[in-house]
Structures are given as C-alpha cells and as structure tokens.
C-alpha cells in the first residue's frame, strides 16, 4: 500500500469544501492512502476511473479536465504526465472504489461513535456543537449513513439536545434533525413518536429568532410525510402559529415561504383544513367546497357555517363559493342542503356579502324552499334557516323587487308571494314567524316596494293578525312586528289605528315598550314611531291613550331626554321625534276634549314645546313643536279670562255721558283678557314669538311652514289683529314673513304666506311700505294668477290693500 497522504499536494477545486469537512476527514481511525486520493482534487475518490496510461482520477474531475482542454483548444493529455492521450475512455476502478467504501464506512462508524459519546446534556456546548456538526457531515455524505445513524440510536440523542439551555445548541439540533430526516421516511417516522414534534412547535413561538427559522424548516420537511401531517395538525397552536407566520411582515422571506409550503402539505387532512379556516386561512376550505368530493363539500360547508367570520371575509367567501353553495342548496341531499344553508346563513349576515349572493341567484331557491310542501319540502328547522337568509338578503338594501323568484316571473312583492309569506307567518312557529316578519320589514324599507306590500296586506285582510304580534312574549318576534307596523304606519295609519283601538292589549303593550326604563332601544324607537304616524285627528285613539296614561309617561320621557339622561343611544333622535309627535296629538282636540286641556295645563306643555323650538339639528322636533304651538295658540282666545266689568251706577245709567269707562290693567293686548302660558297657552306670555320668527329663516321648508302657522295665530279672527301686527313688528317678524312669500315654496307654504301677508297689509303703514316693493307685489300677482282658488281670493284682497287692484268690485263671485 502506498504511503499515507501528507496533504501537501495542490488541489483541483470542484466546489469548495468547508473547514468542518476537512476537520472530520482528519478524524479517520485509519490513515488516508495515496491511492485513495484524486491527484486533481486532493480528496478521497468516490468514483475512481483509470485512463489508458494507468493513471486514476475522480470521474467528475477528469471529465472536467477534458472539457477544459477541448474548450481551450489544447491537446487531450494526461494531467499528471502531460502526454497526449489517444483515447479519453474511462475505465471504472471497481476494486479501488470498493476498498475506499469499506475504508470510509469504518471511519464514519468511528465518527458516529465519537458523536454519540458527546450528545448528552452534560457535555460542554462546544463538544455538543462539534458532535452535531459531525452527524450532519456524515449524513450529508450518503443516504445510507442516515440509516446507520438511526440504527446507532443517534436520533433520540439528537432530539434530547432540544432541551439544552443553549440557543446555539438548539438551533444546531433543529438543523441536524432536518438533515437526518431529509428524504428518509423511516427517520421521519421516528420523530413522530413521543413529544418531539410538540417540542419543535414550541420553538416556533420564539419570535424572530434563528430557532424559529430552523424549526419551520424542519416542520416543512416533516410535513412531507402524511403521518407527520396529522401529528403536526394535532398539536395545539401549531397551525395557528404557521398561519400567523405566513401573514407576517417582519419574517424572513424564506421562512414565510417554508411556513406556506408546510401548510400546503398539511391540507391533506380535513381536520387541518378546519384549523386553518379557524385561524383565518380560509382558501383551503373554500377549495374543498369548490373541488372536493360530495362528502367533503358537505363537511366543509357545515364547518363554514360554524365559523365566526369578519365582514370582509364574508364578502370573500360569498364571491368564492357563494354560487357553489347555492347549487348545493338547489340540488343536494337534505344533509348537503342543510350544510349549505347554514354556511349561507353565516355569509348573508353582512350587507355587502348578501348582495353578492343575490347576484349569484339565491332568491329563487330560497323562496322555493320556503313555499314547497309535500315530499320534497324542507324540515321546518331548515325552513327557519331559509327564512333567516331571506331576511338577511332582503334587508341588505338591494333592490329585490325587480328579481323574478316564481315560475310566473313573480317578484318578492307580487301579491301572491306576499300572501304566501303572510300565510306562513300565521301558520308557523315563533322563530320562523320572526324571520318572515323581518323579510317584510326589509321589503317595506324600500319606498318602491312598500306600496305593493301595503296593497297585498290590505287585500289579504292580515292587518289585525300583524297587530296581534305586538303582544308576543318573544322579544325578537315583537320587535320585528313593531318595526313592520312602524314602516306601514304612514300608508296604513287609519287601518292600524282602527285595529289598535278595537283591540284589547295591543295599545297597552306598545305603551309598555315605550315606558321601559332601559335606555333607548330600537324597539322603543319603532314603537313610538308607529304611534307617531297614526292619524293625529283620531279622537277615539287619543282618548284611549289618555285613559292608558300614555301622554303623562311620554311627557316624562321627553323631559328626561331634554335633561340629557339618555345620551349616547343611536336611536335617541328617532325616539325623541316620535315622542314629541305623539305628545302633540293632545293639541288637536283642545276644543272637544277637556282632558286634553287639563293635561296641557298640568304639565305646562306649551312651555315644553317653546323650549323645543330651539332643538337645533332636530328639524322634525322643531316642526312638530311649532305645529303644537299653533294648535295651542288657536285655543288661547277661548281660554283667556275676560275681565268682569263693574256694574254701572244709577247716574251712569241715566246719564252715560257723565260716567267714565273703567280702566283695567294687566290684560293681554292680543286676547283682551287675562292670559298665561300655562293656563291659556298664550304665545306672548311664553315669549315664543321671537323664537318662531327665528325659524322663518330655517333651511327646512316644513319647519318654516309650521313656524309661520304658529305666528299666523297672532293675526287670526278672534284676536286683536292690529296688536298682533304690532307684536310681530316688535319681534322683527314682518320682513321674514314677506321674505317667505318671495322665496320659491310649496303650495302649502305659499298659501300660508299669502294669508299672513294679507293680514299684515291690513295695517296702513305696512301696506304703504309694501306698495313700493315690486318684489312683494309681483309675488302677490303670481299667487293671484296661479295659486288655488282660495289663495287667489286672499291674494286679491292683499293686492287691493296696496292699490294694485280696483276696490269697487269683486273679481271672484262669492261662493260662501
């Protein structure tokens, strides 16, 4: 045998070999012989070949030498002798290769044995690191060495190093395990035993560390094994951490990629897919719904229905699998349809995703499921889910009344469809009744579809049935019914008033809802809104509300709101507007119902309405308050206490010229009696005139109209009109009234403005000033020519006051 190699030869570099490799080469038990070493690479040969001149080289090295000769145009020569070769044929040196392999195996066994001795927690950090590097070197040299390492019991020893207190050791251990198990199924199976995988997952939680990177690389390698996939997924938190890493902005790009690939491998198991969905990685689950076999589609859809999704995700899901779920709902088995319905119920609960489902065609099968009876009908528990989905999509704000849902192109607001919904509402249990009422709520939220729904309700005679739900013990059912009746009240006010007036308990239930001291709920706002839009001149209903104590309770709630006790609720504005509108009902029956006058006096309602004229930002409250003050003020002339004049003496009766009329002080100049705000509702006493004048400049025309109506009571028959003009003048209200006439306005406001201006022009100095204002006279002429009959008559009188029309004859005949 030739002498051992002394390492002094030059080398032919085929790719750099690390210092660590050289270190382990030096750990040989037996020396390296010259015959083992390639003259070009100066390294032990793996595949020795012999040239025609008997020289032996590493196959890869000599082939590279020949290629360089050809590329440079040199003659093909032996690199040692430099003599030209006749042939470049290479003859394998089989005997030498076998000898080298035997020698290598003996020495690697020694290296593995030395590593095993150092792999314990009692060894120094440097010894353990050196042993791990040794194992890596040996295992990287050949796959067979990985078997040797396993058979030598190295794997459990390496795993134990994960418990080391040294971060360097733990990192090197993870790296070593990855090399040991790479492309070796049996080694991977060994890691599946015990708590090894759990320990690796635990190291994943170390934020932004080398350990984390090595752990995810190892898990990626392990995830290539189906057995390990199931094992990894079974460890609490493993998938959650991996999903978090894939969405991290601060992770190393390669780490994120490994985490992604690991999760892709884990998708082989349904339970892992469920965990990913729960952790926010929904795409694998959605892919299974789209592409999986029927059983998988069913189980994934069922799980989707159990997930809690944020709104953005609901839109993504609707766009991705909405149509697929709708198709399952149309054609699947009962079990599949149940799973699809539950998933659609979850997705449809957000407006944007509900609209996506509508566009995907969900309405026709939903309606069919609800109305089908017989062999193919859904169980009632699933009809309830269908009703819930229908309620969700109808309340999404989408224009559902244009989408055909029936065999004869009916829509949801077609009469027979609404009749069917009403029939179901009357013949099913509370849960489905609630959802179907919510469907009608959604349909009546639309100004276009509500007309059809109202017509269908009237034609079906269902009003009384719907009103009865106000007394339902189930809160959701009662809320849905009150919201529906609230929507219907502007168009069915009289029908609803008749039903409430003739019922025993429904009106009381509404009042009870409003009176509940629980802040301000949606139900309370809807209940008071329903009462607010019932006909205000229905005396029977008002009397019943008086008997129920409704107005006293409502007054109390308004006062509490004004005092700021119920701030913060999003329903406070509609609730307050409804309360004020209901409270104003009592002012419409002052002449007919003494109890209404008594109530207004007891609670000083006139003062409350005057205060609410300044509820800036609440236009409806200001408008209703002004209207209520108009009603109260119209009654003032009947409620003022006229003075009792002292009896005339004998001389005064015989010779009246010798008697003086008595002087009585403290009388209201407008009503000529003793007035007060609380007792006779006098606007002067309540200092309401400046506040009403201020509202004439309001941007809301209805507020202006109501304020002008209240101010017009100062100029009405039965009061001292001249004094009324003076009061308005003192409050600087003349010009604002004239300005209202000059502006473009509705017919109602024009009629009120012309009436008020005609009354003002009865005062000479105002008529004189107006006569010189062409704008006012032009507006009066326009009203005289274009307005309704009564307004034209009044405009004619006004024009006569300013001498714009002759006074000797009436243009319009007297029609009583």
C-alpha positions in Angstrom: 0.0 0.0 0.0 1.3 3.5 -0.8 2.4 5.9 1.8 -0.3 7.9 3.6 -1.2 11.3 2.3 0.5 14.3 3.9 -1.8 16.9 2.5 0.9 18.9 0.8 -0.3 18.4 -2.8 -2.2 21.2 -4.7 -5.9 20.7 -5.3 -8.2 20.8 -8.3 -11.4 22.6 -6.8 -14.7 21.0 -7.8 -16.6 23.2 -5.4 -15.3 24.4 -2.1 -15.3 22.0 0.8 -15.7 23.6 4.3 -13.2 23.6 7.1 -15.6 21.5 9.0 -15.5 18.8 6.4 -11.7 18.8 6.5 -11.9 18.6 10.2 -14.0 15.5 10.0 -11.7 14.0 7.3 -9.0 14.2 9.9 -11.0 12.2 12.4 -10.2 8.9 10.5 -9.2 6.0 12.5 -7.2 4.6 9.6 -4.9 6.9 7.5 -5.7 8.1 4.0 -3.6 6.3 1.4 -2.3 8.0 -1.7 -4.2 5.6 -3.9 -7.5 6.8 -2.4 -6.9 10.4 -3.3 -7.5 12.0 -6.7 -4.4 13.8 -8.0 -6.6 16.7 -9.2 -9.0 17.2 -6.2 -6.7 16.0 -3.5 -9.7 14.4 -1.9 -10.8 10.8 -1.3 -12.4 9.5 -4.5 -16.0 8.4 -4.7 -16.0 7.1 -8.3 -12.3 6.4 -9.4 -11.7 5.8 -13.1 -8.5 4.9 -14.9 -7.0 6.4 -18.2 -5.3 4.4 -20.9 -1.9 5.2 -19.3 -2.9 3.6 -16.0 -3.4 6.9 -14.1 -6.5 7.0 -11.8 -8.7 10.1 -11.1 -12.1 11.1 -9.7 -14.5 10.7 -12.7 -16.0 14.2 -12.3 -12.6 15.8 -12.0 -11.0 14.2 -15.1 -14.1 14.8 -17.2 -13.9 18.4 -16.3 -10.2 18.4 -17.3 -11.0 17.0 -20.7 -13.8 19.6 -21.2 -11.4 22.4 -20.5 -8.9 21.1 -22.9 -11.4 21.0 -25.7 -12.7 24.5 -24.9 -9.2 26.0 -24.9 -8.1 24.0 -28.0 -5.4 22.1 -26.2 -4.4 18.5 -27.0 -6.1 15.9 -24.8 -3.3 14.9 -22.4 -2.9 13.2 -19.1 -2.9 15.9 -16.3 -0.1 14.2 -14.5 2.3 13.2 -17.3 1.0 15.8 -19.8 1.4 13.3 -22.5 -1.1 13.2 -25.3 -3.8 10.5 -25.0 -5.1 8.5 -27.9 -8.4 7.9 -26.2 -10.5 9.6 -23.5 -12.2 6.4 -22.5 -12.5 6.0 -18.7 -12.4 2.6 -17.1 -14.1 2.3 -13.7 -11.7 1.2 -10.9 -14.2 -1.1 -9.2 -11.8 -2.8 -6.8 -10.4 0.5 -5.7 -13.9 2.0 -5.2 -14.9 -1.0 -3.0 -11.8 -0.6 -1.0 -12.4 3.1 -0.5 -16.0 2.5 0.5 -15.0 -0.1 3.1 -12.4 2.2 4.5 -14.9 5.1 4.6 -17.5 3.0 6.3 -15.1 2.0 9.0 -14.0 5.6 9.6 -17.6 7.0 9.5 -18.6 4.4 12.1 -15.8 5.8 14.3 -17.1 9.4 13.8 -20.7 8.4 14.6 -19.5 6.6 17.8 -17.5 9.7 18.8 -20.5 11.9 18.2 -22.8 9.7 20.3 -20.5 10.0 23.3 -20.7 13.8 23.2 -24.5 14.0 22.6 -25.7 14.4 26.2 -26.8 17.4 28.2 -23.8 17.0 30.5 -21.3 17.7 27.7 -19.9 21.2 27.0 -21.6 23.4 24.4 -18.6 23.2 22.1 -18.5 19.4 22.3 -22.2 19.1 21.6 -22.0 21.5 18.7 -19.0 19.6 17.3 -20.8 16.3 17.6 -23.9 17.7 15.8 -21.7 19.0 13.0 -20.2 15.6 12.7 -23.5 13.9 12.4 -24.5 16.5 9.7 -21.3 15.8 7.8 -21.7 12.0 7.9 -25.4 12.1 6.9 -24.9 14.5 4.1 -22.2 12.3 2.5 -24.8 9.5 1.7 -28.3 8.4 2.4 -27.1 5.1 3.7 -25.3 7.0 6.6 -28.8 8.2 7.7 -29.7 4.5 8.3 -26.5 4.0 10.1 -27.2 7.0 12.3 -30.7 5.7 13.1 -29.5 2.2 13.8 -26.8 3.6 16.1 -29.5 5.2 18.2 -28.4 8.8 17.4 -31.8 10.2 16.7 -33.2 10.1 20.3 -29.9 11.6 21.5 -30.1 14.4 19.0 -33.8 15.1 20.0 -32.7 15.4 23.6 -30.5 18.3 22.7 -33.7 20.3 22.0 -33.9 20.6 25.8 -30.5 22.3 26.0 -30.3 25.7 27.7 -28.0 26.9 24.9 -29.7 28.6 22.0 -26.8 27.7 19.7 -27.2 24.0 20.6 -31.0 24.1 20.0 -30.6 25.8 16.6 -27.9 23.3 15.5 -30.1 20.4 16.8 -33.0 21.6 14.6 -30.7 21.9 11.6 -29.2 18.4 12.3 -32.6 16.8 12.6 -33.7 18.3 9.3 -30.6 16.8 7.6 -31.1 13.5 9.3 -34.8 13.1 8.2 -34.4 14.7 4.7 -35.7 12.2 2.1 -35.8 9.4 4.7 -39.3 8.2 5.6 -38.1 5.9 8.4 -36.2 8.7 10.2 -39.3 10.9 10.0 -41.4 8.1 11.5 -39.1 8.1 14.4 -39.7 11.8 15.0 -43.4 11.2 15.0 -43.0 9.2 18.3 -43.3 10.9 21.6 -43.3 14.6 22.1 -40.6 15.5 19.6 -43.0 17.3 17.2 -44.5 19.2 20.1 -41.1 20.4 21.2 -40.3 21.6 17.7 -43.7 23.5 17.5 -42.8 25.1 20.9 -39.7 26.5 19.3 -41.8 28.1 16.6 -43.2 30.5 19.2 -39.7 32.2 19.6 -40.3 35.4 17.8 -37.8 36.5 15.1 -35.0 34.1 16.1 -32.8 31.6 14.3 -34.6 28.9 16.2 -37.9 29.9 14.7 -36.4 29.7 11.2 -34.8 26.3 11.8 -38.0 25.0 13.4 -40.2 25.9 10.4 -37.6 24.4 8.0 -37.7 21.2 10.0 -41.5 21.2 10.1 -41.7 21.7 6.4 -39.5 18.7 5.9 -41.6 16.6 8.3 -44.9 17.8 6.6 -43.9 15.9 3.5 -44.9 12.7 5.5 -48.7 12.1 5.8 -48.2 10.6 9.2 -46.4 13.7 10.4 -49.0 15.9 8.7 -51.7 14.5 11.0 -49.3 14.7 14.0 -48.4 18.3 13.4 -52.1 19.3 13.0 -53.0 17.6 16.3 -50.6 19.8 18.3 -52.4 22.7 19.8 -51.3 26.0 18.3 -49.1 24.6 15.5 -51.3 25.6 12.6 -52.3 28.9 14.2 -48.6 29.8 14.5 -47.8 28.8 11.0 -50.7 30.8 9.6 -49.5 33.8 11.6 -46.0 33.5 10.1 -47.4 33.5 6.5 -49.0 36.9 7.1 -46.1 38.4 9.0 -44.4 41.5 7.5 -41.3 41.1 9.6 -40.4 37.4 8.9 -37.6 36.3 6.7 -38.9 35.7 3.1 -37.7 32.1 3.1 -39.2 31.5 6.5 -42.6 32.7 5.2 -42.2 30.5 2.1 -41.4 27.4 4.3 -44.4 28.1 6.5 -46.7 28.4 3.4 -45.4 25.2 2.0 -45.8 23.4 5.3 -49.4 24.5 5.4 -49.9 23.4 1.8 -48.7 19.9 2.8 -50.9 19.9 5.9 -54.0 20.5 3.7 -54.2 16.7 3.0 -56.2 16.3 6.2 -59.7 17.8 6.7 -59.1 18.5 10.3 -56.1 20.6 9.5 -58.1 22.5 6.9 -60.7 23.3 9.5 -58.0 24.5 11.9 -56.6 26.7 9.1 -60.0 28.2 8.4 -60.5 28.9 12.1 -57.1 30.6 12.1 -58.0 32.8 9.2 -56.6 30.8 6.3 -59.9 30.0 4.5 -58.7 29.3 1.0 -58.1 25.5 1.5 -61.6 25.1 3.0 -63.1 27.1 0.1 -61.1 25.0 -2.4 -62.5 21.8 -0.9 -66.1 23.2 -1.2 -65.4 24.0 -4.9 -63.4 20.9 -5.9 -63.8 18.2 -3.3 -66.0 15.1 -3.5 -69.6 15.5 -2.3 -68.9 14.2 1.2 -66.0 16.7 1.7 -68.1 19.5 0.2 -70.8 18.8 2.7 -68.5 18.6 5.8 -66.6 21.7 4.8 -69.8 23.7 4.1 -71.1 22.6 7.5 -67.9 23.8 9.2 -68.0 27.1 7.3 -71.5 27.6 8.8 -70.0 27.3 12.3 -67.1 29.7 11.8 -67.2 33.3 13.1 -66.2 35.4 10.1 -65.5 39.1 9.9 -67.3 41.2 7.4 -64.5 41.4 4.8 -64.1 37.7 4.9 -67.8 37.1 4.3 -67.5 39.1 1.1 -64.5 37.0 0.0 -66.4 33.8 0.8 -69.5 34.9 -1.0 -67.5 35.7 -4.1 -65.6 32.5 -4.0 -68.1 29.8 -3.1 -71.5 31.6 -3.0 -72.6 30.1 -6.3 -71.4 26.6 -5.4 -73.3 26.7 -2.1 -76.4 27.9 -3.9 -76.1 25.0 -6.3 -75.8 22.5 -3.4 -78.9 24.2 -1.9 -80.7 23.6 -5.1 -79.7 20.0 -5.9 -78.1 18.3 -2.9 -79.3 15.8 -0.4 -81.1 17.0 2.7 -77.8 16.8 4.7 -75.9 18.7 2.0 -78.6 21.3 1.7 -78.6 21.8 5.5 -74.8 22.3 5.4 -75.1 24.8 2.5 -77.9 26.7 4.2 -76.0 27.1 7.4 -73.0 28.4 5.5 -75.2 30.8 3.5 -76.8 32.0 6.7 -73.4 32.9 8.1 -72.3 34.7 4.9 -75.6 36.6 4.3 -75.5 38.4 7.6 -73.4 41.2 6.1 -74.9 43.6 3.6 -72.2 43.5 1.0 -71.9 39.7 1.0 -75.7 39.4 0.9 -75.7 41.5 -2.3 -73.1 39.1 -3.8 -75.4 36.2 -3.0 -78.4 37.9 -4.6 -76.5 38.5 -7.8 -75.4 34.8 -7.7 -79.1 33.8 -7.8 -80.0 32.9 -4.2 -83.6 34.3 -4.1 -85.5 31.8 -6.3 -84.3 28.7 -4.5 -84.8 30.3 -1.1 -88.4 31.2 -2.0 -89.0 27.7 -3.4 -87.7 26.1 -0.2 -90.0 28.2 1.9 -93.2 27.6 -0.1 -92.7 24.0 -1.2 -94.9 21.5 0.6 -95.1 17.7 0.1 -92.4 15.1 -0.5 -89.6 17.5 -1.3 -90.2 20.1 1.4 -87.6 21.1 3.9 -88.0 20.3 7.6 -89.3 23.3 9.5 -85.9 23.8 11.2 -84.3 24.3 7.8 -87.2 26.5 6.6 -86.3 28.7 9.5 -82.7 28.9 8.2 -84.1 29.7 4.7 -86.3 32.4 6.2 -83.3 33.9 8.1 -81.2 34.0 4.9 -84.1 35.6 3.1 -84.4 38.2 5.8 -80.7 38.9 5.7 -80.6 39.4 1.9 -83.8 41.5 1.8 -82.5 43.8 4.5 -79.2 44.3 2.6 -80.5 47.3 0.7 -80.5 45.6 -2.6 -83.5 46.3 -4.9 -85.0 42.8 -4.5 -88.4 43.8 -6.0 -87.1 43.5 -9.6 -85.8 39.9 -9.3 -88.1 37.1 -10.5 -88.5 34.4 -7.9 -91.5 32.5 -9.1 -92.4 30.3 -12.1 -94.6 33.1 -13.5 -91.9 35.8 -13.1 -93.3 37.0 -9.8 -91.1 39.1 -7.5 -91.0 39.2 -3.8 -93.5 42.0 -3.7 -96.0 40.3 -6.1 -99.4 39.9 -4.4 -99.4 36.1 -4.3 -95.8 35.9 -2.9 -96.7 38.4 -0.2 -99.9 36.5 0.5 -97.8 33.3 0.9 -95.5 35.0 3.3 -98.4 36.2 5.3 -99.9 32.7 5.3 -96.7 31.3 6.6 -96.5 34.0 9.3 -99.9 32.9 10.5 -99.3 29.2 10.5 -95.7 28.5 11.7 -93.8 28.8 15.0 -92.4 32.0 16.6 -88.9 31.5 15.2 -89.8 31.4 11.6 -92.6 34.0 12.0 -90.0 36.4 13.3 -87.7 35.9 10.3 -90.6 36.2 7.8 -91.7 39.4 9.5 -88.1 40.6 9.1 -88.5 39.9 5.4 -91.5 42.1 5.2 -89.6 44.8 7.2 -86.9 44.7 4.6 -89.4 45.0 1.7 -91.2 47.9 3.4 -87.9 49.7 4.0 -87.9 50.4 0.2 -90.1 53.3 -1.0 -90.8 51.5 -4.2 -91.8 48.1 -2.9 -93.7 49.2 0.2 -96.7 50.2 -2.0 -97.1 46.7 -3.3 -96.7 45.2 0.2 -99.3 47.5 1.6 -101.7 46.6 -1.2 -101.2 42.9 -0.6 -101.7 43.2 3.2 -104.9 45.1 2.6 -106.2 42.6 0.1 -105.4 39.7 2.4 -107.1 41.2 5.5 -104.0 40.5 7.5 -103.8 43.8 9.4 -105.3 42.5 12.6 -103.1 39.4 12.6 -100.0 41.5 12.2 -101.1 43.8 15.0 -101.6 40.9 17.4 -97.8 40.1 17.3 -97.3 43.3 19.4 -98.2 41.1 22.4 -95.9 38.3 21.5 -93.8 37.1 24.5 -90.7 36.5 22.3 -88.7 39.7 22.2 -87.4 39.2 18.6 -90.8 38.5 17.3 -92.3 41.5 19.0 -89.5 43.7 17.7 -90.0 42.5 14.1 -93.7 43.1 14.2 -93.4 46.6 15.7 -90.7 47.5 13.1 -93.0 46.3 10.3 -96.1 48.2 11.6 -93.9 51.3 12.0 -92.9 51.1 8.3 -96.6 50.6 7.3 -98.0 53.3 9.5 -97.5 56.3 7.1 -99.6 54.4 4.4 -101.9 52.4 6.7 -102.3 54.7 9.6 -106.1 54.6 9.8 -106.3 50.8 9.4 -103.7 50.4 12.2 -105.4 52.9 14.4 -108.7 51.0 14.0 -107.0 47.7 14.8 -105.3 49.2 17.9 -108.4 51.0 19.1 -110.5 47.9 18.8 -108.1 45.5 20.4 -107.6 44.5 24.0 -104.0 44.9 25.0 -102.0 45.8 21.9 -102.0 49.5 22.6 -101.1 48.8 26.2 -98.2 46.6 25.0 -96.9 49.4 22.8 -97.1 51.9 25.6 -95.3 49.5 28.0 -92.5 49.0 25.5 -92.0 52.8 25.2 -92.1 53.2 29.0 -89.4 50.6 29.8 -86.5 52.3 31.5 -83.7 50.6 29.6 -82.0 53.4 27.9 -83.4 53.7 24.3 -83.7 50.6 22.2 -84.5 50.0 18.6 -87.8 48.5 19.7 -88.8 51.6 21.7 -87.9 53.9 18.7 -90.0 51.8 16.4 -92.9 51.6 18.9 -93.1 55.3 19.4 -92.6 55.9 15.6 -95.6 53.6 15.0 -97.9 55.7 17.3 -96.5 58.9 15.9 -97.7 58.2 12.4 -101.2 57.1 13.3 -103.9 59.7 12.3 -103.4 62.7 14.6 -107.1 63.6 14.5 -108.4 60.1 15.6 -110.2 61.3 18.7 -111.0 57.7 19.8 -107.4 56.7 19.8 -106.3 59.8 21.6 -108.9 59.2 24.3 -107.8 55.6 24.7 -104.2 56.8 25.1 -105.3 59.3 27.7 -107.0 56.6 29.6 -103.9 54.4 29.4 -101.8 57.3 30.8 -99.6 57.3 27.7 -99.2 61.1 27.4 -98.0 61.5 31.0 -95.4 58.8 30.5 -94.3 60.3 27.2 -94.0 63.8 28.7 -91.8 62.3 31.4 -89.5 60.6 28.8 -89.2 63.8 26.7 -88.2 65.8 29.8 -85.6 63.2 30.7 -84.1 63.3 27.2 -84.1 67.1 27.3 -82.2 66.9 30.6 -79.6 64.6 29.0 -80.3 61.5 30.9 -80.3 59.2 27.8 -77.4 60.4 25.7 -75.3 58.1 23.6 -78.0 55.9 22.1 -78.1 55.8 18.3 -81.9 55.6 18.5 -82.3 58.8 20.6 -83.1 61.1 17.7 -85.9 59.0 16.1 -87.2 58.2 19.7 -87.3 61.8 20.7 -89.0 62.8 17.4 -91.6 60.1 17.9 -92.3 61.1 21.5 -92.8 64.8 20.5 -95.1 63.8 17.7 -97.3 61.6 19.9 -97.3 64.2 22.6 -98.5 66.8 20.1 -101.7 64.7 19.5 -103.4 66.2 22.5 -103.2 69.7 21.0 -105.5 68.6 18.1 -108.5 68.1 20.5 -108.4 71.1 22.8 -111.9 72.3 21.7 -113.5 68.8 22.1 -111.7 67.1 24.9 -111.4 68.9 28.3 -109.0 66.2 29.4 -106.6 67.3 26.7 -106.7 70.9 28.0 -106.2 69.6 31.6 -103.2 67.5 30.5 -101.6 70.5 28.7 -102.1 72.7 31.8 -100.9 70.1 34.3 -97.6 69.5 32.5 -97.2 73.1 31.0 -96.8 71.5 27.6 -96.8 74.9 25.9 -93.6 75.8 27.7 -92.0 72.4 26.7 -92.9 73.0 23.0 -91.5 76.5 23.1 -88.3 75.1 24.6 -88.1 72.5 21.8 -88.3 75.2 19.1 -84.6 75.7 19.8 -83.7 72.0 19.4 -81.2 72.8 16.6 -80.4 69.9 14.3 -83.7 68.2 15.1 -85.9 69.6 12.3 -88.8 67.3 13.0 -88.9 68.2 16.6 -88.9 71.9 15.7 -91.6 71.4 13.1 -93.9 69.3 15.4 -93.4 71.8 18.3 -94.3 74.7 16.1 -97.4 72.9 14.9 -98.4 72.0 18.5 -98.0 75.7 19.5 -100.2 76.7 16.6 -103.0 74.4 17.9 -102.5 75.7 21.5 -102.4 79.3 20.4 -105.6 78.9 18.4 -107.4 77.9 21.6 -106.0 80.8 23.6 -108.8 83.2 22.7 -111.3 80.7 24.2 -109.3 80.1 27.3 -108.3 83.7 28.2 -110.2 85.0 31.2 -112.2 88.1 30.2 -112.4 90.9 32.8 -115.6 91.3 34.8 -116.6 95.0 34.4 -118.1 96.7 37.5 -121.8 97.4 37.3 -122.8 100.9 36.1 -124.2 103.2 38.7 -127.6 104.9 38.6 -126.3 108.1 37.3 -124.2 106.4 34.8 -127.2 104.5 33.6 -129.3 107.7 33.3 -126.6 110.0 32.1 -123.8 107.9 30.5 -122.0 110.9 29.3 -121.2 111.7 32.9 -119.6 108.2 33.5 -116.1 107.1 32.6 -115.3 103.6 31.3 -113.4 101.6 33.9 -109.6 101.1 33.3 -108.5 97.5 33.8 -104.7 96.8 33.7 -102.8 93.6 33.2 -104.8 92.3 30.2 -103.3 90.6 27.2 -103.3 93.1 24.4 -103.8 90.3 21.9 -106.6 88.3 23.6 -108.1 91.2 25.6 -108.2 89.1 28.7 -106.1 87.6 31.5 -103.6 85.2 29.9 -100.8 82.9 30.9 -98.7 80.4 29.1 -99.7 77.5 31.4 -103.5 78.2 31.6 -104.4 79.7 28.3 -101.3 78.9 26.2 -100.6 82.5 25.2 -97.6 82.8 22.9 -97.0 86.4 24.1 -96.8 85.3 27.7 -94.5 82.5 26.8 -92.2 84.8 24.8 -92.4 82.4 21.9 -92.7 84.9 19.1 -89.0 85.7 18.7 -88.2 82.0 18.6 -90.8 81.3 16.0 -89.6 84.3 13.9 -86.1 82.9 14.0 -87.4 79.6 12.5 -88.7 81.5 9.4 -85.1 81.5 8.2 -84.8 77.7 8.6 -83.4 75.7 5.6 -86.2 73.1 6.1 -89.3 74.3 4.4 -91.6 72.2 6.6 -90.1 73.9 9.7 -90.7 77.3 8.1 -94.3 76.4 7.3 -95.0 75.2 10.9 -93.4 78.3 12.4 -95.5 80.6 10.1 -98.6 78.7 11.0 -98.0 79.4 14.7 -97.2 83.0 14.0 -100.4 83.4 12.0 -102.5 82.7 15.1 -101.5 86.3 16.1 -103.4 87.6 13.1 -106.3 85.2 13.3 -110.0 86.1 13.7 -111.0 86.5 17.3 -107.8 88.3 18.3 -106.7 91.9 18.0 -105.1 91.7 14.6 -103.7 95.2 14.9 -102.0 94.3 18.1 -100.8 91.0 16.5 -99.1 93.0 13.8 -97.5 95.2 16.4 -96.2 92.1 18.3 -94.7 90.8 15.1 -93.2 94.1 14.3 -91.6 94.3 17.8 -90.1 90.9 17.2 -88.8 92.0 13.8 -91.0 89.4 12.2 -92.6 91.4 9.3 -89.7 91.2 6.9 -89.1 87.5 7.4 -92.8 86.8 6.6 -92.5 88.9 3.5 -89.3 87.0 2.6 -91.1 83.7 2.9 -93.6 84.9 0.3 -90.8 85.9 -2.1 -89.0 82.6 -2.0 -89.9 79.5 -4.1 -92.0 77.3 -1.9 -94.6 74.5 -1.8 -98.3 75.2 -2.4 -99.0 74.8 1.4 -96.3 77.3 2.3 -97.4 79.7 -0.4 -101.0 79.6 0.9 -99.9 80.3 4.4 -97.6 83.1 3.3 -100.2 84.8 1.2 -102.7 84.6 4.1 -100.3 86.1 6.6 -99.2 88.9 4.3 -102.8 89.8 3.6 -103.4 90.2 7.3 -100.3 92.3 7.7 -101.3 94.6 4.8 -104.5 95.5 6.7 -102.2 97.8 8.7 -101.8 101.0 6.7 -98.1 101.7 7.3 -97.2 98.2 6.2 -99.4 98.4 3.1 -97.7 101.8 2.3 -94.2 100.3 2.6 -95.1 97.2 0.6 -96.8 99.1 -2.2 -93.3 100.5 -3.0 -91.7 97.0 -3.1 -92.1 95.5 -6.6 -90.9 92.1 -5.4 -93.8 91.6 -2.9 -96.4 92.9 -5.3 -95.0 90.6 -8.1 -95.3 87.6 -5.7 -98.8 88.5 -4.8 -99.7 88.9 -8.5 -98.2 85.5 -9.2 -100.3 84.0 -6.4 -103.4 85.8 -7.7 -102.9 84.3 -11.2 -101.5 80.8 -10.5 -102.5 79.6 -7.0 -105.5 77.6 -5.9 -109.0 79.2 -5.7 -108.9 80.2 -2.0 -105.3 81.6 -2.2 -106.2 83.6 -5.2 -109.1 85.2 -3.3 -106.8 86.2 -0.5 -104.1 87.5 -2.9 -106.8 89.6 -4.5 -107.6 91.2 -1.1 -103.8 91.8 -0.5 -103.4 93.5 -3.8 -106.3 95.8 -3.0 -104.6 96.8 0.2 -101.7 98.1 -1.8 -103.9 99.6 -4.5 -102.9 97.1 -7.2 -106.5 96.1 -7.9 -109.6 98.3 -8.0 -111.7 98.1 -4.9 -115.1 98.7 -6.4 -116.0 95.1 -7.4 -115.0 91.6 -6.6 -113.4 89.7 -9.3 -114.4 86.3 -7.9 -118.0 85.5 -7.1 -119.0 84.9 -3.6 -119.2 81.2 -3.1 -119.8 81.1 0.6 
